[in-house]
Structure formats: structure tokens, C-alpha cells
């Protein structure tokens, strides 16, 4: 598991994918701190790492990254940690388009493609 505060190379993500799920790397993004945790079996483990490093639960969103896919489809908004019916997010995705855009922007800034 790795905490990404600055940049991560796409080749490193590809290596993580190959060692883990094959074509995908799980990640959790903190939309306020503009950081993310990558490379764990469970989004919950990444969430715990970010919480230990000062993140607030309300700012954390689980995603999956597909390093070999081009365009916006390389980011998949799907995680059990995203289920927050009390906050209006009723599914495993990220319902709010503004939050999705923030996540895309953070990932784009952090991942050197």
C-alpha cells in the first residue's frame, strides 16, 4: 500500500496491477487533501491508512484504476466505502458529478501518464 502525495508513474501503477488484480489497482482519494492511497486488496485498508494520516471519512472515495485503459474510462467509481445513504450517496459509485470531477482532477494531477 502506498500513500501518494505528489506523483506516481503510470508504469508503477501497471506493476501494482500485474502483482495484484491483473489489470486494476484499487485506490482511495481524499478530495480535500488531494492525495490518494493505492495498491491494497481492500479499499477499506486504504481508507484506514488515510484516516491514520489525518483524512476525514467524509472526504474519502473509493475508485479503481485501469492503467492500460485510455480516456476517462480508466477511472471506475465503484467501492463499498462509497455507500453513504445518510449523506445522499446511495450506491457504490460516486453520485455527485462535482465530486467525480474533483476525483478525476486529483488522479490526473497525481498520476504521470
ABEGO torsion letter per residue (X at the ends): XBBBABBBBAAAAAAAAAABAGABBBBBBBAAAGBBBBGBABAAAAAAAAAAAGBBAAABBBBBBBAABBEAAABBBBBAAABBAAAGBABABBABAAAAAAAAAAAAAABBX
